[in-house]
Amino acid sequence: MAMHNTKVETKRKMTVFTLIAFAMVAVALSGCNTVRGVAKDVTEAADALDPGE
């Protein structure tokens, strides 16, 4: 019986680890998208102030 509980605990730990990893990847990807958006906004603002280039 102890062996069965160990397998269940290991599977649960892997599930939790996987969910945490997916959450971290999602946050990282959304952060990259935000940085790109900010860079685009800054570039557009600079172009609006100096349209000669």
N, C-alpha and C positions, 0 to 999 in steps of 0.2 A: 504494500500500500504506500509506503514511503516513496518508492521509486515513481509511482504514478503522480504523486503530488509534486515531485521535483520537475517532471516533464511539463506539468501544467503551469508551474511557476516560471519555468524557462520560456515557455511559449508566450505567457503573459508579458514577461519582461521584454521579449523581442517585439511584441506588438506595440508596447508603450514606446520603446526605442524608435521603432519605425515611424510612429505617428509624430514623435518629437522631431525626427529628422525631416519628415515632410513639411512640418510647420516651419522649421528653420529655412528650408529651401524656398518656401513660399514667401517668407519675409525677405529673404535675400533678393529674390527676383523682383519683388515689388519695390524694394529699395533701389535697385538698378534702374527700374523704369522711372522712378521719381527723379533720380539724378539726371537721367537723360532729359526728362521734361523740364527740369530747372535749367539745364544747359541750353536747351532750345529757346526757352523764354528769355534768358540773358542775351543770347545771340540776336534774337528778334528785337529786343530793346536796344541793343547796340546799333543794329542796322537802322532802326527808326531814328536814332539820334545822329547817325553819320551815314546817310544814304549814298554818299559819293563813292564808296568802295564797292 
